[in-house]
């Protein structure tokens, strides 16, 4: 079994080396789709909503993977040659004040408009209501992940690591969205 895992890891690294953007986009899409399947099952869905799963996977493939690829390349260029804990702290701060708020807003808008197909006005109201809570929760969780990512992960593996952790975060966001829908139906 470990030999198969090792071979798969080596094949993945070859693809990452040869086609970094494509590999990161596909990885992000697969992990996003898996996280949605988990979120659906945890929320009690008996039959997976395939359309929703595919739209979440599309988000990972078309947006999250490429965004992460270019974000980490940009951060590496911006902080080129600088090392140490102070530089890591600066990278985390920059990411948390720029990419984190943007990505949470993008996901919430995409989820409401595309996945749920709700009108812009409803989505805007929901984002206005829930965004601060989601972002504050993100700031309790993501700085630690970012620190580990910048301090210990090589550049080519940062999107993979981030995407894996983001799949867990997406379960949280999906469940928060589902709870919000359930509570608005009761009201």
Backbone as a ProteinNet text record, in pm:
[ID]
protein_1_A
[PRIMARY]
XXXXXXXXXXXXXXXXXXXXXXXXXXXXXXXXXXXXXXXXXXXXXXXXXXXXXXXXXXXXXXXXXXXXXXXXXXXXXXXXXXXXXXXXXXXXXXXXXXXXXXXXXXXXXXXXXXXXXXXXXXXXXXXXXXXXXXXXXXXXXXXXXXXXXXXXXXXXXXXXXXXXXXXXXXXXXXXXXXXXXXXXXXX
[TERTIARY]
82.2	0	86.4	190.7	275.4	350	377.3	443.6	351.7	224	125.3	113.3	107.8	99.1	223.7	338.5	463.9	465.6	419.6	414.8	316.8	202.9	103.4	160.1	229.6	291.8	395.8	475	577	511.6	404.8	334	273.2	217.8	160.4	269.4	383.1	492.9	544.1	545.8	586.3	487.1	356.6	254.3	264.3	289.9	303.2	421.8	528.9	648.6	622.4	559.1	536.7	421.9	316.3	195.6	142.2	213.2	175.8	35.6	-2	-133.5	-245.8	-234.4	-336.8	-349.6	-235.9	-237.7	-301.4	-267.3	-324.7	-474.3	-515.6	-658.5	-737.7	-687.3	-755.9	-760.4	-648.5	-643.9	-745.1	-748.1	-841.8	-986.4	-1014.5	-1149.7	-1192.5	-1104.4	-1135.9	-1158.1	-1069.4	-1084.1	-1210.2	-1244	-1366.5	-1489.9	-1489.9	-1601.9	-1615	-1501.9	-1504.3	-1556.2	-1511.8	-1557.5	-1707.6	-1760	-1904.3	-1980.4	-1927.4	-1992.1	-1995.8	-1886.7	-1882	-1982	-1983.1	-2075.8	-2221.2	-2251.9	-2388.5	-2424.8	-2335.9	-2363.5	-2378.5	-2290.6	-2298.1	-2429.6	-2475.6	-2599	-2724.1	-2707.4	-2820.2	-2882.9	-2823.6	-2876.6	-2865	-2974.8	-2970.8	-2916.7	-2948.1	-2897.6	-2816.3	-2690.5	-2604.1	-2665.1	-2656.9	-2699.8	-2582.2	-2584.9	-2473.1	-2445.9	-2551	-2532.8	-2453	-2492.6	-2423.9	-2278.1	-2254.4	-2119.6	-2032.8	-2086.8	-2010.6	-1983.3	-2079	-2057.7	-1953	-1950.2	-1847.3	-1710.9	-1706.5	-1581.3	-1534.5	-1628.7	-1593.8	-1531.4	-1584.4	-1529.1	-1382.9	-1357.3	-1220.2	-1128.8	-1178.4	-1098.5	-1074.8	-1179.8	-1170.3	-1124.1	-1147	-1110.6	-1006.9	-1039.2	-954.7	-813.7	-803.2	-671	-585.6	-637.6	-559.3	-527.9	-624.8	-599.8	-483.7	-486.9	-379.2	-245.2	-245.5	-122.4	-58	-137.5	-82.6	-56.2	-137.1	-112.7	23	51	176.2	297.1	280.5	389.6	415.1	307.6	320	385.5	341.4	399.6	548.1	583.6	722.9	807	752.2	823	832.5	722.2	716.2	816.5	830.5	921.1	1048.1	1086.5	1200	1327.2	1386.1	1512.5	1498.8	1380.4	1361	1315.2	1376.6	1345.1	1327.4	1285	1274.6	1131.4	1117.4	984.2	916.8	994.8	937.5	878.1	947.1	895.9	771.9	774	655.8	537	559.5	451.9	397.3	484.5	440.9	358.5	401.7	326.4	186.6	181	51.9	-37.1	18.2	-58.9	-111.8	-26.1	-68.9	-180.9	-161.9	-263.5	-395.7	-388.5	-510.9	-585.9	-515.4	-581.5	-626.6	-582.1	-619.3	-693.2	-622.7	-679.6	-792.6	-778.1	-880.7	-1016.8	-1025.2	-1156.5	-1212.5	-1124.9	-1167.8	-1222.1	-1149.1	-1191.2	-1320.8	-1337.3	-1462.7	-1580.3	-1560.1	-1666	-1698.6	-1596.3	-1617.5	-1694.2	-1655.4	-1723.9	-1869.9	-1895.4	-2033.5	-2119.1	-2062	-2135.8	-2159.1	-2056	-2067.2	-2169.9	-2161.6	-2253.4	-2398.6	-2424.6	-2561.8	-2611.7	-2529.8	-2573.4	-2572.8	-2465.6	-2448	-2500.8	-2456	-2492.8	-2641.1	-2684.8	-2824.9	-2914.8	-2858.1	-2936.5	-3031	-2991.4	-3077.7	-3051.2	-3150	-3131.6	-3024.7	-2963.2	-2854.6	-2895.2	-3013.5	-3059.7	-3061.3	-3108.9	-3110.7	-2969.1	-2884.1	-2746.2	-2675.1	-2697.1	-2635.9	-2679.5	-2807.5	-2857.5	-2794.4	-2783.7	-2725.6	-2578.1	-2506.5	-2365	-2350.4	-2434.3	-2430.3	-2453.2	-2542.8	-2577.3	-2467.4	-2409.7	-2319.6	-2170.9	-2135.4	-1995.1	-1903.9	-1941.9	-1855.9	-1828	-1930.2	-1914.2	-1820	-1838.1	-1751.3	-1607.2	-1588.2	-1452.4	-1383.9	-1457.9	-1398.5	-1359.6	-1442.7	-1409.1	-1285.7	-1279.1	-1162.5	-1034.3	-1042.1	-922.5	-880.3	-966	-927.7	-856.5	-879.3	-832.9	-719.3	-739.2	-647.2	-508.5	-488.9	-350.5	-258	-309.8	-228.1	-193.3	-293	-270.7	-169.2	-186.3	-93.4	47.9	59.8	192.8	261	189.5	245.5	280.7	192.4	213.7	340.9	355.1	471.9	600.2	587.8	706.9	762.6	673.6	719.7	696.1	608.1	578.3	663.1	718.9	786.4	682.1	725.3	634.2	542.9	596.2	515.2	407.1	417.4	317	220.6	238.9	154.1	7.6	-19.8	-159.4	-222.4	-148.4	-199.9	-235.7	-143.5	-169.3	-288.7	-287.1	-396.9	-529.4	-528.8	-651.4	-704.9	-613.8	-657.8	-725.5	-661	-720.4	-847.1	-844.2	-962.5	-1080.9	-1054.6	-1166.7	-1237.2	-1160.7	-1221.6	-1296	-1236.2	-1299	-1427.7	-1426	-1544.8	-1659.7	-1627.5	-1732.2	-1799.4	-1718.6	-1773.7	-1862.4	-1812.8	-1890.9	-2019.1	-2009.7	-2128.5	-2232.6	-2187.4	-2280.4	-2340.9	-2262.2	-2313.5	-2419.9	-2393.6	-2490.8	-2618.7	-2604.9	-2722.9	-2804.4	-2738.3	-2807.7	-2882.7	-2819.8	-2882.4	-3008.9	-3003.1	-3120.7	-3231.2	-3195.3	-3293.3	-3358.6	-3279.3	-3337.5	-3423	-3388.7	-3470.7	-3601.3	-3603.5	-3728.4	-3823.2	-3766.8	-3848.9	-3911	-3842.7	-3888.9	-4005.2
-119.7	0	125.8	128.1	246.8	270.3	162.7	177	245.8	213.3	276.2	424.1	456.1	595.4	671.6	609.2	671.5	698.3	601.1	617.8	728.5	732.3	836.6	973.5	981.4	1107.5	1154.8	1061.1	1095.5	1141.4	1073.7	1113	1252.5	1277.4	1409.2	1516.4	1491.4	1589.4	1614.4	1509.3	1529.1	1620	1596.9	1682	1825.2	1838.4	1970.2	2045	1973.8	2034.7	2072.9	1983.9	2006.6	2103.7	2096.1	2176.5	2231	2326.1	2368.6	2428.2	2517.5	2581.6	2480.1	2399.7	2298.7	2199.5	2152.8	2055.3	2114.6	2238.3	2303.3	2328.6	2365.2	2388.5	2258.3	2151.1	2021.5	1974.7	1986.1	1945.1	2022.9	2153	2238.1	2201.2	2174.6	2136	2004.1	1906.3	1774.9	1788.3	1860.7	1877.1	1956.1	2058.1	2135.1	2047	1964.8	1873.2	1772	1718.8	1622.6	1688.8	1811	1880	1905.2	1933.8	1954.4	1824.6	1714.8	1585.4	1557	1583.6	1565	1657.6	1785	1881.2	1838.5	1791.2	1745.6	1627.5	1532.1	1414.3	1452.1	1539.3	1583	1656.4	1731.8	1808.6	1721	1591.1	1498.9	1470.2	1515.8	1488.4	1339	1277.6	1133.9	1105.5	1191.7	1176.3	1301	1280.7	1394.1	1479.6	1609	1703.4	1720.2	1645.9	1641.8	1778.3	1852.2	1985	2075.1	2076.3	2158.6	2115.3	1984.5	1932	1975.9	1964.3	2002.3	2152.6	2233.1	2378.7	2419	2349.7	2376.2	2331.7	2216.5	2170.1	2269.7	2323.5	2424.5	2547.1	2588.9	2702.4	2674.1	2556	2519.6	2516.9	2460.1	2447.5	2582.6	2660.6	2783.5	2904.6	2902.3	3019.4	2989.4	2901.5	2884.2	2834.1	2733.6	2681.6	2785.2	2845.5	2948.8	3069.7	3112	3225.1	3192.1	3073.3	3032.5	3024.8	2972.3	2962.2	3099.8	3195.4	3328.3	3406.2	3385.7	3452.3	3411.4	3282.5	3236.2	3274.9	3279	3328.1	3476.2	3553	3696.4	3720.6	3646.4	3662.7	3627.1	3522.9	3482.7	3591.7	3654.9	3764.6	3888.1	3920.3	4038.9	4029.9	3910.2	3889.6	3815	3829.3	3755.6	3775.5	3660.4	3663.3	3689.1	3720.8	3748.3	3621.3	3592	3470.1	3505.3	3407.6	3425.5	3444.1	3439.9	3446.5	3582	3688.9	3822	3829.3	3772.8	3770.2	3683.1	3568.3	3481.5	3557	3627.1	3704.7	3810.6	3876.2	3977.7	3913.6	3797.1	3726.6	3690.1	3638.5	3601	3723.9	3834.1	3957.4	4007.7	4011.4	4056.4	3966	3835.8	3742	3758.5	3773.2	3781.9	3913.2	4018.5	4147.4	4168	4081.5	4097.1	3973.9	3863.6	3743.5	3682.6	3678.2	3615.4	3684.5	3815.7	3880.8	3866.5	3879.8	3868.1	3728.3	3624.7	3487.8	3450.8	3494.7	3465.6	3535.5	3658.9	3731.4	3661.6	3623.3	3556.2	3426.2	3346.6	3220	3242.5	3335	3359.5	3409.4	3496.1	3546.5	3433	3357.8	3245.8	3145	3110.7	3011.7	3058.1	3182.3	3233.2	3250.2	3313.4	3343.2	3221.3	3145.5	3036.1	2903.3	2865.8	2734.5	2731.6	2832.3	2835.9	2904.1	2983.3	3050.8	3157.3	3219.9	3322.4	3458.3	3547.2	3681.7	3760.7	3854.9	3934.3	4002.6	4058.1	4128.4	4038.8	3914.6	3819.5	3781.4	3760.2	3721.7	3836.8	3956.3	4074.7	4086.2	4066.1	4072.4	3964.8	3843.9	3732.9	3759.3	3807.6	3837.6	3949	4050.3	4160.9	4109.6	4013	3956.5	3863.7	3778.9	3672.3	3699	3795.7	3812.5	3838.6	3929.2	3962.7	3839.4	3760.4	3639.4	3540	3520.9	3428.4	3478.2	3608.3	3662.8	3659	3692.6	3686.3	3543.5	3448	3307.5	3269	3316.7	3289.3	3341.8	3458.6	3517.4	3444.5	3359.3	3277.2	3149.7	3111.2	2982.5	2995.5	3078.5	3083.8	3139.3	3231.4	3275	3160.1	3065.8	2950.1	2865.9	2843	2765.7	2837.3	2967.4	3045.3	3041.5	3050.4	3044.3	2911.4	2801.8	2669.8	2663.6	2714.6	2710.9	2786	2910.2	2990.7	2946.2	2894	2858	2721.2	2626.2	2488.4	2427.2	2484.3	2424.9	2489.3	2406.3	2465	2530.2	2628.9	2706.3	2617.6	2512.6	2430.4	2350.6	2334	2257.3	2345	2475.7	2563.7	2559.7	2556.3	2551.2	2417.6	2309.7	2178	2179.5	2226.5	2232.5	2323	2440.2	2535.6	2476.7	2411.1	2352.2	2241.5	2163.1	2057.2	2116.8	2215.8	2279.2	2355	2416.9	2490	2396.8	2271.7	2178	2159.1	2160.8	2153.4	2283.8	2395.4	2526.1	2536.4	2482.8	2487.4	2407.4	2298.3	2224	2317.4	2394.1	2491.7	2593.6	2651.3	2753	2693.9	2573.3	2506.6	2481.5	2434.2	2407.5	2536.6	2643	2773.1	2822.1	2805.9	2847.1	2764.7	2634.6	2547.2	2581.6	2610.2	2647.9	2780.6	2872.2	3002	2986.2	2898.5	2872.1	2809.1	2711.2	2643.5	2742.1	2831.2	2925.7	3030.9	3068.5	3166.7	3104.5	2972	2903.8	2895	2881.4	2873.5	3008.5	3115.4	3250.9	3296.7
0	0	0	84.8	92.2	-39.2	-112	-241.3	-342.1	-338.3	-426.7	-393.7	-263.9	-220.9	-265.2	-249.4	-290.7	-441.2	-520.1	-665.6	-703.6	-636.9	-664	-628.7	-516.6	-475.7	-574.8	-623.6	-723.9	-854.2	-895.8	-1018.3	-1001.2	-882.7	-855.3	-862.6	-802.8	-804	-945.8	-1030.2	-1170.2	-1241.5	-1218.2	-1279.5	-1227.1	-1099.1	-1037.9	-1097.9	-1122.7	-1183.1	-1329.2	-1405.1	-1548	-1575.9	-1497	-1520.6	-1387.7	-1327.4	-1192.2	-1180.2	-1268.8	-1258	-1277.4	-1381	-1408.5	-1293.2	-1241.1	-1132.3	-1007	-976.3	-857.8	-876.4	-997	-1024.6	-1009.3	-1067.7	-1058	-912.9	-843.2	-702.4	-620.8	-640.6	-567.4	-598.6	-725.4	-765.1	-702.1	-704.1	-645.8	-495.4	-427.7	-282.7	-248.1	-327.3	-302.5	-319.9	-425.3	-446.8	-333.9	-290.2	-178	-51	-26.4	95.6	90.1	-29.1	-39.9	-16.4	-67.1	-42.7	107.2	176.7	321.6	390.1	350.3	410.8	390	271.5	245.3	334.5	346.1	428.9	576	624.4	764.1	790.8	691.8	710.8	701	671.5	673.2	538.1	430.7	297.8	270.5	225.9	198.6	58.3	-36.7	-173.3	-207.8	-246.2	-279.3	-389.4	-371.8	-474.9	-570.9	-680	-773.3	-836.4	-870.8	-930.6	-836.7	-711	-611.3	-598.8	-587.9	-574.7	-693.1	-813.2	-933.1	-937.5	-892.8	-891	-787.6	-675.9	-575.2	-629.1	-695.4	-756.8	-862.8	-939.4	-1040.2	-974.7	-862	-788.5	-751.1	-698.8	-663.6	-784.6	-893.8	-1015.9	-1083.3	-1101.6	-1180.6	-1099.9	-969.2	-890.3	-781.6	-687.4	-568.9	-602.4	-686.4	-723.5	-794.6	-903.4	-971	-881.2	-800.2	-709.8	-616	-556.4	-466.4	-536.6	-658.3	-737.2	-753.7	-799.1	-825.4	-695.9	-593.1	-464.7	-408.6	-406.9	-347.5	-432.7	-563.2	-648.8	-621.3	-608.9	-581.2	-444.9	-344.8	-211.4	-212.6	-286.8	-295.2	-362.6	-464.3	-531.4	-441.7	-376.4	-292	-176.5	-121.2	-8.1	-50.5	-175.8	-233	-149.5	-115.2	-42.1	106.5	152.2	295.1	364.8	475.6	550.4	697.3	773.4	917.8	963.9	1092.4	1153.9	1130	1127.4	1102	960.6	863.4	726.1	717.9	784.5	786.4	845.6	956.2	1018.8	923.2	848.9	751.3	639.5	592	488	538.3	659.6	718.4	729.9	777.5	792.9	658.6	558.4	425.4	372.2	384.2	335.1	409.6	540.7	620.6	600.5	562.6	540.5	396.1	305.9	164.1	111.1	98.8	36.6	118	248	331.6	318.9	339	324	181.4	83.5	-55.6	-84.4	-44.6	-73.5	-2.7	119.6	190	123.3	81.1	10	-122.3	-195.3	-324.2	-306.4	-206.2	-185.5	-149.1	-59.6	-17.1	-134	-216.8	-333.9	-434.4	-464	-558.6	-509.3	-382.2	-326.6	-340.6	-304.8	-311.5	-453.6	-538.3	-675.3	-766.5	-763.4	-860.1	-805.2	-687.8	-634.2	-597.1	-521.9	-480	-582.6	-671.7	-775.4	-721.6	-612.1	-553.5	-618.2	-613.1	-669.2	-593.2	-663	-606.1	-475.7	-469.9	-349.8	-226.8	-244.7	-132.9	-89.8	-189.6	-160	-88.6	-137.3	-75.2	71.1	98.5	237	323.6	269.1	344.2	373.5	273.6	293.9	398.1	387	483.9	625.7	638.6	769.3	823	737.4	782.6	763.2	679.3	641.6	761.9	848.5	962.3	1047.8	1073.2	1154	1085.5	955.5	880.5	882.9	858.4	852.9	989.7	1093.9	1228.6	1264.3	1225.5	1248.3	1167	1044.7	958.9	1023.6	1081	1143.6	1271	1324.2	1438.9	1393.8	1268.7	1217.8	1115.8	1014.2	900.4	929	1022.8	1047.7	1089	1164.2	1204.9	1082.1	998	875.3	786.2	771.2	688	744.3	875.5	938	903.2	922.2	890.8	742.3	658.2	513.3	474.3	520.7	482.9	551.3	670.8	747.6	708.4	673	655.5	517.7	438	307.6	197.5	110.2	-6.1	-97.6	-174.4	-259.2	-343.2	-405.8	-495.6	-423.2	-290.3	-215.9	-135.9	-140.1	-59.1	-101.6	-229.8	-274.6	-237.5	-249.1	-208.9	-60.2	23.4	166.8	196.1	136	156.6	108.3	-6.7	-60.9	29.1	85.2	175.6	298.8	358.9	477.1	436.3	317.7	269.7	249.6	216.2	201.4	335.5	443	577.3	609.1	575.3	595.6	513.6	392.7	306.8	366.9	436.8	507.2	606.9	680.8	775.8	703.5	593.4	520.9	462.3	407.8	352.6	461.4	575.5	685.3	738.7	745.5	789.2	691.5	562.4	460.8	472.4	493.2	504.8	628.8	740.3	862.6	844	773.2	748	665.6	566.2	482	566.4	648.7	733.1	830.2	890	984.8	914.8	790.7	718.5	672.1	649.3	611	729.3	852.3	973.4	1005.3	968.8	1003.8	920.4
[MASK]
+++++++++++++++++++++++++++++++++++++++++++++++++++++++++++++++++++++++++++++++++++++++++++++++++++++++++++++++++++++++++++++++++++++++++++++++++++++++++++++++++++++++++++++++++++++++++++

